[in-house]
Amino acid sequence: MSRIGKKPVSLLPKVNVAVANQTVSVEGPLGKLEWTFRPEVAVAVDEAARSVVVSRAADDRLSRALHGLTRAMIQNMVVGVATGYEKKLEIVGVGYLAAIAGSILQLRVGFAHEVHLPIPAALKVTCPDQTHVVIKGIDKQLVGQFAAEVRSVRKPEPYKGKGIRYDGEHVRRKAGKAVGA
């Protein structure tokens, strides 16, 4: 039995969950999310206990994997519509900066040109200053995906540490050529 899958998802206050035709809809103060789950698992809402229970019929490898996945996805949706998700990025380097123009994130990170990334409509991206980017949204996957795309523009390099990194990320530094001399 899946340790994650058999735990019920407790519903936070002001969060409502509905299940219809293999689709879970979660609605809360920050918005609404929907997700279609696979037929190998079953999802039931227990209104008395304010929880969602995920179960599976078969015990094959795919069903066991989908059992835990479905429970984790529903948990992420419940947390997303109640409190939301946030990723912070830090830009390190002389002359490196970020700015927002409309629905475009502009990055100057040492290339001969500015990099323009369109901001997805479901996300709220802010730049508190020129060297920090804050990405907020209710969909955990979308927040993480956009943060990874921004970071991939200029990953932190190991010699000087320049680049875009997650806030609090430790970059392993290497010694330069002059160490052996």
TIMAR-575352 format. One record per residue: residue in one letter; x, y, z of N, C-alpha, C in turn. Coordinates in steps of 0.02 Angstrom, whole numbers, always signed. Layout:
REM TIMAR-575352
+------+--------+--------+--------+--------+--------+--------+--------+--------+--------+
! rest !    n_x !    n_y !    n_z !   ca_x !   ca_y !   ca_z !    c_x !    c_y !    c_z !
+------+--------+--------+--------+--------+--------+--------+--------+--------+--------+
!    a !      X !      Y !      Z !      X !      Y !      Z !      X !      Y !      Z !
...
+------+--------+--------+--------+--------+--------+--------+--------+--------+--------+
This chain:
REM TIMAR-575352
+------+--------+--------+--------+--------+--------+--------+--------+--------+--------+
! rest !    n_x !    n_y !    n_z !   ca_x !   ca_y !   ca_z !    c_x !    c_y !    c_z !
+------+--------+--------+--------+--------+--------+--------+--------+--------+--------+
!    m !    +42 !    -59 !     +0 !     +0 !     +0 !     +0 !    +44 !    +62 !     +0 !
!    s !    +24 !   +110 !    -39 !    +62 !   +172 !    -44 !    +56 !   +212 !    +21 !
!    r !   +113 !   +231 !    +49 !   +110 !   +270 !   +111 !    +81 !   +339 !    +99 !
!    i !    +98 !   +368 !    +42 !    +71 !   +434 !    +27 !     -1 !   +429 !     +5 !
!    g !    -16 !   +380 !    -37 !    -83 !   +374 !    -66 !   -137 !   +360 !    -15 !
!    k !   -122 !   +323 !    +38 !   -175 !   +305 !    +85 !   -190 !   +359 !   +136 !
!    k !   -147 !   +411 !   +141 !   -162 !   +467 !   +186 !   -218 !   +510 !   +156 !
!    p !   -270 !   +525 !   +194 !   -322 !   +570 !   +166 !   -296 !   +642 !   +162 !
!    v !   -321 !   +678 !   +113 !   -304 !   +748 !   +104 !   -353 !   +789 !   +145 !
!    s !   -329 !   +822 !   +197 !   -374 !   +863 !   +238 !   -386 !   +929 !   +203 !
!    l !   -448 !   +949 !   +202 !   -467 !  +1011 !   +168 !   -459 !  +1070 !   +214 !
!    l !   -427 !  +1122 !   +190 !   -418 !  +1183 !   +228 !   -484 !  +1223 !   +228 !
!    p !   -492 !  +1269 !   +276 !   -554 !  +1309 !   +277 !   -563 !  +1348 !   +212 !
!    k !   -625 !  +1356 !   +191 !   -644 !  +1393 !   +131 !   -622 !  +1359 !    +67 !
!    v !   -605 !  +1294 !    +69 !   -586 !  +1257 !    +10 !   -639 !  +1204 !     -4 !
!    n !   -665 !  +1203 !    -65 !   -716 !  +1154 !    -84 !   -689 !  +1110 !   -140 !
!    v !   -703 !  +1044 !   -134 !   -680 !   +996 !   -184 !   -741 !   +960 !   -212 !
!    a !   -742 !   +952 !   -279 !   -796 !   +915 !   -312 !   -764 !   +866 !   -361 !
!    v !   -793 !   +806 !   -365 !   -769 !   +754 !   -410 !   -825 !   +736 !   -458 !
!    a !   -812 !   +739 !   -523 !   -861 !   +720 !   -574 !   -825 !   +698 !   -637 !
!    n !   -843 !   +639 !   -662 !   -816 !   +613 !   -726 !   -740 !   +614 !   -729 !
!    q !   -707 !   +583 !   -681 !   -634 !   +578 !   -679 !   -600 !   +646 !   -673 !
!    t !   -636 !   +697 !   -651 !   -607 !   +764 !   -644 !   -617 !   +789 !   -573 !
!    v !   -563 !   +814 !   -544 !   -565 !   +843 !   -477 !   -562 !   +918 !   -486 !
!    s !   -611 !   +955 !   -457 !   -608 !  +1028 !   -458 !   -601 !  +1053 !   -386 !
!    v !   -552 !  +1095 !   -375 !   -539 !  +1122 !   -310 !   -547 !  +1198 !   -315 !
!    e !   -589 !  +1225 !   -271 !   -602 !  +1297 !   -272 !   -588 !  +1326 !   -203 !
!    g !   -552 !  +1382 !   -202 !   -534 !  +1415 !   -139 !   -532 !  +1489 !   -147 !
!    p !   -506 !  +1524 !    -95 !   -506 !  +1597 !    -97 !   -462 !  +1626 !   -153 !
!    l !   -409 !  +1590 !   -174 !   -364 !  +1617 !   -225 !   -383 !  +1599 !   -297 !
!    g !   -429 !  +1551 !   -306 !   -448 !  +1532 !   -373 !   -474 !  +1461 !   -377 !
!    k !   -475 !  +1435 !   -438 !   -503 !  +1368 !   -451 !   -455 !  +1329 !   -494 !
!    l !   -444 !  +1265 !   -477 !   -402 !  +1220 !   -516 !   -440 !  +1157 !   -533 !
!    e !   -427 !  +1129 !   -592 !   -457 !  +1065 !   -612 !   -402 !  +1018 !   -636 !
!    w !   -412 !   +954 !   -623 !   -364 !   +903 !   -645 !   -402 !   +839 !   -660 !
!    t !   -386 !   +806 !   -716 !   -417 !   +743 !   -735 !   -371 !   +687 !   -714 !
!    f !   -398 !   +642 !   -672 !   -357 !   +586 !   -648 !   -371 !   +523 !   -689 !
!    r !   -326 !   +475 !   -683 !   -329 !   +413 !   -722 !   -383 !   +366 !   -694 !
!    p !   -410 !   +321 !   -736 !   -463 !   +276 !   -713 !   -438 !   +220 !   -666 !
!    e !   -372 !   +212 !   -658 !   -346 !   +160 !   -614 !   -358 !   +177 !   -540 !
!    v !   -372 !   +239 !   -525 !   -383 !   +260 !   -456 !   -453 !   +290 !   -449 !
!    a !   -478 !   +292 !   -387 !   -544 !   +321 !   -373 !   -535 !   +375 !   -319 !
!    v !   -570 !   +430 !   -328 !   -566 !   +486 !   -281 !   -635 !   +497 !   -251 !
!    a !   -637 !   +501 !   -184 !   -700 !   +513 !   -149 !   -691 !   +571 !   -100 !
!    v !   -743 !   +613 !    -95 !   -741 !   +669 !    -49 !   -783 !   +651 !    +12 !
!    d !   -754 !   +656 !    +72 !   -788 !   +643 !   +135 !   -805 !   +711 !   +166 !
!    e !   -868 !   +733 !   +158 !   -888 !   +799 !   +182 !   -889 !   +803 !   +258 !
!    a !   -906 !   +748 !   +291 !   -909 !   +748 !   +365 !   -840 !   +759 !   +395 !
!    a !   -789 !   +725 !   +368 !   -721 !   +731 !   +395 !   -682 !   +787 !   +361 !
!    r !   -712 !   +821 !   +311 !   -678 !   +873 !   +272 !   -612 !   +848 !   +244 !
!    s !   -617 !   +791 !   +207 !   -556 !   +762 !   +178 !   -572 !   +729 !   +111 !
!    v !   -518 !   +715 !    +73 !   -524 !   +680 !     +9 !   -483 !   +616 !    +16 !
!    v !   -514 !   +560 !     -5 !   -482 !   +494 !     +0 !   -471 !   +467 !    -70 !
!    v !   -409 !   +444 !    -83 !   -391 !   +414 !   -147 !   -381 !   +339 !   -136 !
!    s !   -413 !   +299 !   -179 !   -405 !   +226 !   -173 !   -393 !   +196 !   -242 !
!    r !   -368 !   +134 !   -243 !   -355 !   +100 !   -306 !   -386 !    +30 !   -304 !
!    a !   -405 !     +5 !   -363 !   -437 !    -61 !   -366 !   -385 !   -116 !   -373 !
!    a !   -337 !   -107 !   -418 !   -287 !   -158 !   -431 !   -224 !   -145 !   -390 !
!    d !   -178 !   -194 !   -392 !   -116 !   -187 !   -354 !    -55 !   -192 !   -400 !
!    d !    -65 !   -177 !   -465 !     -8 !   -180 !   -510 !    +35 !   -117 !   -503 !
!    r !    +92 !   -118 !   -536 !   +141 !    -64 !   -528 !   +114 !     +4 !   -548 !
!    l !    +78 !     +9 !   -604 !    +51 !    +72 !   -628 !     -1 !   +100 !   -579 !
!    s !    -44 !    +57 !   -555 !    -96 !    +79 !   -507 !    -65 !   +105 !   -443 !
!    r !    -13 !    +71 !   -419 !    +20 !    +93 !   -358 !    +53 !   +161 !   -368 !
!    a !    +84 !   +171 !   -427 !   +116 !   +235 !   -441 !    +65 !   +291 !   -447 !
!    l !     +9 !   +278 !   -480 !    -42 !   +329 !   -490 !    -79 !   +345 !   -425 !
!    h !    -80 !   +297 !   -378 !   -113 !   +307 !   -313 !    -80 !   +365 !   -275 !
!    g !    -14 !   +362 !   -268 !    +22 !   +414 !   -233 !    +23 !   +479 !   -272 !
!    l !    +29 !   +474 !   -338 !    +30 !   +534 !   -381 !    -35 !   +573 !   -375 !
!    t !    -91 !   +537 !   -378 !   -156 !   +570 !   -376 !   -167 !   +606 !   -310 !
!    r !   -148 !   +573 !   -255 !   -155 !   +604 !   -189 !   -111 !   +666 !   -184 !
!    a !    -49 !   +663 !   -209 !     -3 !   +720 !   -206 !    -29 !   +778 !   -249 !
!    m !    -56 !   +763 !   -307 !    -83 !   +816 !   -350 !   -142 !   +852 !   -318 !
!    i !   -187 !   +813 !   -285 !   -244 !   +843 !   -252 !   -221 !   +886 !   -193 !
!    q !   -172 !   +861 !   -155 !   -145 !   +899 !    -99 !   -115 !   +965 !   -123 !
!    n !    -77 !   +963 !   -179 !    -47 !  +1024 !   -206 !   -101 !  +1074 !   -230 !
!    m !   -156 !  +1047 !   -257 !   -210 !  +1091 !   -279 !   -244 !  +1125 !   -219 !
!    v !   -255 !  +1087 !   -166 !   -288 !  +1114 !   -106 !   -244 !  +1169 !    -75 !
!    v !   -179 !  +1157 !    -69 !   -134 !  +1207 !    -41 !   -130 !  +1267 !    -88 !
!    g !   -129 !  +1256 !   -153 !   -123 !  +1310 !   -201 !   -181 !  +1359 !   -199 !
!    v !   -243 !  +1333 !   -196 !   -301 !  +1379 !   -196 !   -311 !  +1411 !   -127 !
!    a !   -281 !  +1383 !    -75 !   -288 !  +1412 !     -8 !   -233 !  +1463 !     +7 !
!    t !   -169 !  +1445 !     -4 !   -115 !  +1490 !    +13 !    -72 !  +1511 !    -46 !
!    g !    -70 !  +1470 !    -99 !    -30 !  +1487 !   -158 !    +42 !  +1464 !   -151 !
!    y !    +79 !  +1468 !   -206 !   +149 !  +1448 !   -208 !   +191 !  +1507 !   -230 !
!    e !   +254 !  +1506 !   -209 !   +299 !  +1562 !   -224 !   +370 !  +1535 !   -234 !
!    k !   +403 !  +1560 !   -286 !   +474 !  +1545 !   -297 !   +510 !  +1612 !   -304 !
!    k !   +568 !  +1617 !   -271 !   +608 !  +1677 !   -275 !   +673 !  +1662 !   -310 !
!    l !   +692 !  +1705 !   -357 !   +754 !  +1698 !   -394 !   +799 !  +1758 !   -379 !
!    e !   +863 !  +1745 !   -379 !   +912 !  +1797 !   -366 !   +960 !  +1801 !   -425 !
!    i !   +975 !  +1861 !   -448 !  +1020 !  +1871 !   -504 !  +1086 !  +1899 !   -478 !
!    v !  +1141 !  +1862 !   -492 !  +1207 !  +1882 !   -467 !  +1252 !  +1896 !   -527 !
!    g !  +1284 !  +1954 !   -528 !  +1330 !  +1972 !   -581 !  +1330 !  +2047 !   -592 !
!    v !  +1387 !  +2073 !   -611 !  +1392 !  +2145 !   -623 !  +1353 !  +2162 !   -687 !
!    g !  +1306 !  +2208 !   -681 !  +1266 !  +2228 !   -738 !  +1208 !  +2182 !   -753 !
!    y !  +1199 !  +2128 !   -716 !  +1143 !  +2082 !   -726 !  +1082 !  +2111 !   -692 !
!    l !  +1025 !  +2113 !   -727 !   +964 !  +2139 !   -696 !   +902 !  +2112 !   -730 !
!    a !   +846 !  +2120 !   -695 !   +781 !  +2097 !   -721 !   +732 !  +2155 !   -715 !
!    a !   +684 !  +2157 !   -761 !   +631 !  +2207 !   -761 !   +569 !  +2177 !   -793 !
!    i !   +512 !  +2206 !   -777 !   +449 !  +2182 !   -805 !   +419 !  +2239 !   -846 !
!    a !   +402 !  +2223 !   -908 !   +368 !  +2270 !   -952 !   +304 !  +2238 !   -977 !
!    g !   +248 !  +2256 !   -948 !   +184 !  +2226 !   -966 !   +182 !  +2153 !   -945 !
!    s !   +175 !  +2109 !   -993 !   +174 !  +2037 !   -978 !   +238 !  +2002 !  -1002 !
!    i !   +293 !  +2041 !  -1004 !   +358 !  +2014 !  -1025 !   +409 !  +2024 !   -969 !
!    l !   +446 !  +1971 !   -955 !   +502 !  +1976 !   -907 !   +565 !  +1988 !   -948 !
!    q !   +599 !  +2044 !   -936 !   +660 !  +2062 !   -972 !   +719 !  +2046 !   -928 !
!    l !   +767 !  +2008 !   -955 !   +827 !  +1990 !   -918 !   +889 !  +2015 !   -956 !
!    r !   +932 !  +2050 !   -920 !   +998 !  +2068 !   -946 !  +1048 !  +2029 !   -906 !
!    v !  +1075 !  +1975 !   -936 !  +1119 !  +1930 !   -899 !  +1183 !  +1915 !   -937 !
!    g !  +1213 !  +1966 !   -966 !  +1279 !  +1958 !   -996 !  +1280 !  +1938 !  -1068 !
!    f !  +1223 !  +1933 !  -1101 !  +1222 !  +1919 !  -1172 !  +1225 !  +1985 !  -1210 !
!    a !  +1234 !  +1982 !  -1276 !  +1235 !  +2041 !  -1317 !  +1165 !  +2070 !  -1326 !
!    h !  +1114 !  +2032 !  -1306 !  +1045 !  +2053 !  -1314 !  +1008 !  +2040 !  -1248 !
!    e !   +951 !  +2073 !  -1240 !   +907 !  +2060 !  -1184 !   +867 !  +1997 !  -1198 !
!    v !   +852 !  +1959 !  -1147 !   +810 !  +1900 !  -1154 !   +740 !  +1918 !  -1132 !
!    h !   +690 !  +1906 !  -1174 !   +621 !  +1922 !  -1158 !   +582 !  +1857 !  -1149 !
!    l !   +552 !  +1847 !  -1091 !   +512 !  +1788 !  -1077 !   +440 !  +1809 !  -1065 !
!    p !   +392 !  +1781 !  -1103 !   +322 !  +1798 !  -1090 !   +299 !  +1766 !  -1024 !
!    i !   +265 !  +1805 !   -983 !   +241 !  +1781 !   -919 !   +173 !  +1747 !   -929 !
!    p !   +165 !  +1684 !   -906 !   +100 !  +1650 !   -912 !    +44 !  +1690 !   -876 !
!    a !    -16 !  +1687 !   -903 !    -71 !  +1726 !   -877 !    -90 !  +1707 !   -805 !
!    a !    -79 !  +1644 !   -786 !    -99 !  +1621 !   -720 !    -50 !  +1641 !   -666 !
!    l !     +7 !  +1669 !   -684 !    +59 !  +1685 !   -635 !    +63 !  +1760 !   -623 !
!    k !    +87 !  +1778 !   -563 !   +101 !  +1848 !   -547 !   +175 !  +1853 !   -534 !
!    v !   +210 !  +1889 !   -577 !   +283 !  +1896 !   -572 !   +298 !  +1968 !   -554 !
!    t !   +340 !  +1976 !   -502 !   +360 !  +2043 !   -481 !   +436 !  +2046 !   -473 !
!    c !   +462 !  +2107 !   -478 !   +533 !  +2119 !   -466 !   +538 !  +2171 !   -411 !
!    p !   +548 !  +2149 !   -348 !   +554 !  +2197 !   -294 !   +613 !  +2245 !   -303 !
!    d !   +667 !  +2219 !   -332 !   +723 !  +2261 !   -354 !   +752 !  +2229 !   -417 !
!    q !   +806 !  +2258 !   -444 !   +831 !  +2234 !   -509 !   +865 !  +2166 !   -505 !
!    t !   +882 !  +2142 !   -446 !   +918 !  +2079 !   -441 !   +876 !  +2023 !   -411 !
!    h !   +811 !  +2034 !   -402 !   +768 !  +1981 !   -375 !   +704 !  +1976 !   -417 !
!    v !   +681 !  +1914 !   -426 !   +618 !  +1900 !   -461 !   +576 !  +1856 !   -416 !
!    v !   +513 !  +1873 !   -406 !   +467 !  +1834 !   -365 !   +411 !  +1809 !   -410 !
!    i !   +400 !  +1743 !   -411 !   +349 !  +1712 !   -452 !   +297 !  +1682 !   -406 !
!    k !   +233 !  +1703 !   -413 !   +179 !  +1678 !   -370 !   +123 !  +1651 !   -414 !
!    g !    +88 !  +1599 !   -388 !    +32 !  +1571 !   -423 !     +0 !  +1516 !   -382 !
!    i !    -57 !  +1490 !   -407 !    -92 !  +1437 !   -370 !    -74 !  +1368 !   -396 !
!    d !    -45 !  +1363 !   -456 !    -27 !  +1299 !   -485 !    +47 !  +1285 !   -472 !
!    k !    +62 !  +1236 !   -429 !   +131 !  +1222 !   -409 !   +174 !  +1205 !   -469 !
!    q !   +148 !  +1166 !   -515 !   +186 !  +1145 !   -574 !   +204 !  +1205 !   -617 !
!    l !   +156 !  +1249 !   -628 !   +167 !  +1307 !   -671 !   +217 !  +1356 !   -640 !
!    v !   +213 !  +1365 !   -574 !   +261 !  +1410 !   -539 !   +331 !  +1382 !   -546 !
!    g !   +339 !  +1317 !   -532 !   +405 !  +1285 !   -536 !   +433 !  +1284 !   -607 !
!    q !   +389 !  +1272 !   -656 !   +411 !  +1268 !   -726 !   +436 !  +1336 !   -750 !
!    f !   +399 !  +1390 !   -734 !   +421 !  +1456 !   -756 !   +485 !  +1477 !   -721 !
!    a !   +491 !  +1461 !   -656 !   +552 !  +1476 !   -620 !   +612 !  +1440 !   -650 !
!    a !   +602 !  +1377 !   -670 !   +656 !  +1339 !   -701 !   +674 !  +1367 !   -769 !
!    e !   +625 !  +1392 !   -807 !   +639 !  +1423 !   -872 !   +679 !  +1487 !   -864 !
!    v !   +662 !  +1527 !   -813 !   +699 !  +1589 !   -801 !   +770 !  +1572 !   -781 !
!    r !   +778 !  +1523 !   -736 !   +845 !  +1504 !   -713 !   +888 !  +1476 !   -770 !
!    s !   +856 !  +1440 !   -817 !   +894 !  +1409 !   -871 !   +921 !  +1459 !   -921 !
!    v !   +898 !  +1522 !   -919 !   +925 !  +1573 !   -964 !  +1000 !  +1583 !   -950 !
!    r !  +1019 !  +1584 !   -886 !  +1090 !  +1590 !   -868 !  +1099 !  +1557 !   -800 !
!    k !  +1115 !  +1492 !   -802 !  +1126 !  +1454 !   -740 !  +1187 !  +1480 !   -704 !
!    p !  +1190 !  +1474 !   -638 !  +1249 !  +1498 !   -602 !  +1311 !  +1458 !   -621 !
!    e !  +1365 !  +1494 !   -636 !  +1426 !  +1459 !   -656 !  +1471 !  +1450 !   -595 !
!    p !  +1513 !  +1398 !   -594 !  +1548 !  +1379 !   -533 !  +1610 !  +1420 !   -516 !
!    y !  +1635 !  +1462 !   -561 !  +1697 !  +1498 !   -548 !  +1686 !  +1565 !   -513 !
!    k !  +1641 !  +1605 !   -539 !  +1626 !  +1669 !   -507 !  +1558 !  +1670 !   -473 !
!    g !  +1515 !  +1621 !   -489 !  +1449 !  +1617 !   -459 !  +1398 !  +1661 !   -493 !
!    k !  +1415 !  +1688 !   -552 !  +1369 !  +1732 !   -588 !  +1313 !  +1692 !   -620 !
!    g !  +1253 !  +1722 !   -622 !  +1197 !  +1689 !   -654 !  +1133 !  +1699 !   -614 !
!    i !  +1081 !  +1661 !   -633 !  +1017 !  +1664 !   -600 !  +1010 !  +1602 !   -557 !
!    r !   +996 !  +1612 !   -492 !   +990 !  +1555 !   -446 !   +927 !  +1564 !   -404 !
!    y !   +904 !  +1507 !   -376 !   +849 !  +1510 !   -329 !   +873 !  +1545 !   -266 !
!    d !   +828 !  +1580 !   -232 !   +846 !  +1614 !   -170 !   +867 !  +1563 !   -118 !
!    g !   +927 !  +1569 !    -92 !   +951 !  +1522 !    -42 !   +988 !  +1462 !    -72 !
!    e !   +992 !  +1457 !   -138 !  +1027 !  +1402 !   -170 !  +1102 !  +1409 !   -160 !
!    h !  +1134 !  +1354 !   -143 !  +1206 !  +1354 !   -134 !  +1239 !  +1334 !   -199 !
!    v !  +1283 !  +1376 !   -225 !  +1319 !  +1360 !   -287 !  +1389 !  +1336 !   -268 !
!    r !  +1405 !  +1276 !   -288 !  +1471 !  +1248 !   -272 !  +1523 !  +1282 !   -314 !
!    r !  +1571 !  +1312 !   -281 !  +1622 !  +1351 !   -315 !  +1684 !  +1310 !   -328 !
!    k !  +1716 !  +1323 !   -385 !  +1778 !  +1289 !   -403 !  +1836 !  +1339 !   -400 !
!    a !  +1895 !  +1313 !   -387 !  +1954 !  +1356 !   -389 !  +1975 !  +1365 !   -462 !
!    g !  +2005 !  +1421 !   -476 !  +2025 !  +1435 !   -545 !  +2090 !  +1401 !   -564 !
!    k !  +2120 !  +1421 !   -621 !  +2182 !  +1390 !   -646 !  +2242 !  +1405 !   -601 !
!    a !  +2241 !  +1461 !   -565 !  +2299 !  +1483 !   -529 !  +2311 !  +1443 !   -465 !
!    v !  +2269 !  +1396 !   -449 !  +2276 !  +1357 !   -387 !  +2338 !  +1314 !   -389 !
!    g !  +2353 !  +1282 !   -445 !  +2411 !  +1237 !   -450 !  +2477 !  +1273 !   -450 !
!    a !  +2478 !  +1337 !   -469 !  +2541 !  +1374 !   -475 !  +2569 !  +1396 !   -409 !
+------+--------+--------+--------+--------+--------+--------+--------+--------+--------+
